[in-house]
Amino acid sequence: MKGKDSNLPLSNLPVGQFGQVIYLDDNDLKRRFLDLGITPHTVIKTERLNPAGNPIAYNIRGTIIAIRKEEAKNILVKIL
């Protein structure tokens, strides 16, 4: 999948897929994202979905971090 159609919210990135951060949206959460190492150009992999669908586990810079779906929607990624 290439082109601008390959950009999507992190919450929609399929398990096992890699995405590169393009944009951080919510200013209230931006500081938290930056503290977690989620910066533009960071490569993130979706590791697991909770059976209930929330939160979602992501591999960010070698660390597994669980992020709620509502928060992950504020991170735009490009599928790699």
C-alpha positions in Angstrom: 0.0 0.0 0.0 1.7 3.2 -1.1 0.6 6.8 -1.6 -1.5 9.0 0.6 -4.0 6.2 1.0 -1.5 4.5 3.2 -1.8 7.2 5.9 -4.2 6.3 8.8 -4.7 6.8 12.5 -2.5 4.5 14.6 -5.6 3.0 16.1 -6.3 1.4 12.7 -2.8 0.0 12.0 -3.3 -3.8 11.7 -1.5 -6.2 14.1 2.0 -7.0 12.9 2.1 -4.0 10.6 4.7 -1.2 10.9 3.8 2.5 10.6 5.9 5.7 10.7 4.5 8.7 12.6 3.5 11.5 10.3 1.6 13.8 12.6 0.5 14.2 16.3 -2.9 15.8 16.6 -4.2 16.5 20.1 -2.3 19.2 21.8 -3.4 18.0 25.2 -1.9 14.6 24.5 1.1 15.7 22.5 3.3 16.1 25.6 2.5 12.6 26.7 3.2 11.2 23.2 6.6 12.9 23.2 7.4 11.6 26.6 6.7 8.1 25.4 9.1 8.6 22.5 6.3 9.0 19.9 7.8 11.7 17.7 7.5 12.4 13.9 9.3 9.7 11.9 9.2 7.2 14.8 8.5 3.6 13.5 5.7 1.9 15.5 4.5 -1.7 15.3 1.1 -2.9 16.4 1.8 -5.9 18.6 -1.5 -7.0 20.2 -5.2 -6.1 20.5 -6.9 -6.5 23.8 -9.8 -9.0 23.4 -12.1 -6.1 24.4 -10.4 -3.9 21.8 -8.9 -1.4 24.2 -6.1 -0.7 24.9 -3.8 -1.7 22.0 -0.2 -2.8 22.6 2.4 -1.1 20.4 6.2 -1.6 20.0 7.7 1.9 20.2 11.5 2.1 20.1 11.8 -1.5 21.5 9.3 -1.0 24.3 5.8 -2.4 24.4 3.4 0.4 25.4 -0.4 0.1 25.7 -2.3 3.1 24.3 -6.1 3.5 24.5 -7.8 3.6 21.1 -9.2 7.1 21.7 -5.6 8.4 22.2 -4.1 6.4 19.3 -6.6 8.0 16.9 -4.6 11.3 17.4 -1.5 9.8 15.9 -1.3 9.7 12.1 1.0 7.1 10.6 2.2 6.1 7.2 2.1 2.3 6.6 5.6 0.9 5.9 
